[in-house]
């Protein structure tokens, strides 16, 4: 008799656990916060490089990041020498003054061409000012960034060219930004 009650209790617990698990939102919706307690950048939030936001750790306490945020080109170059294009792109995705600092440093990164995929993904949907900053950085990364065997990625180039083409057709870009986008497309498609 005890076995029957335990088996029934176990079945009820299992049904309850499955029912509760089905009420938990998808992982992508649950995992919006970072381990630092702040909000992680997400695709649902449009990138804003014009506004300002609190810097998350470890950037907020890093002396080189803080010095570079004052706008000194030498410190931007030092930051780019220490960080890679991938880590600068990650900081860029936080937006605000941290993103602007990362974008300025990216101009000095020797591997800046490798950031073109991340820049292309971010250029869609932000405000005109943010889009302009991203188009300028993307153009500079593609046109002036050293092309190495490691930086050649035909799929990324094709996706980026497609994103830029859609941007030039479906938005009200300034003449300068339209020229940057068109020049970047031409360079991405040149083999």
Secondary structure, DSSP 8 states (H G I E B T S, - for coil): -HHHHHHHHHHHHHHHHHHHHTTS--HHHHTTB-TTSSB---TTS---SSS-----TTGGG-HHHHHHTTT-HHHHHHHHHHS-HHHHHHHHTT-HHHHHHHHHHHTT-TTGGGGHHHHHHHHSSS-HHHHHHHHHHHHHHHHHS---TTT--HHHHHHHHHHHHHHHHHS---HHHHHHHHHHHHHHH--
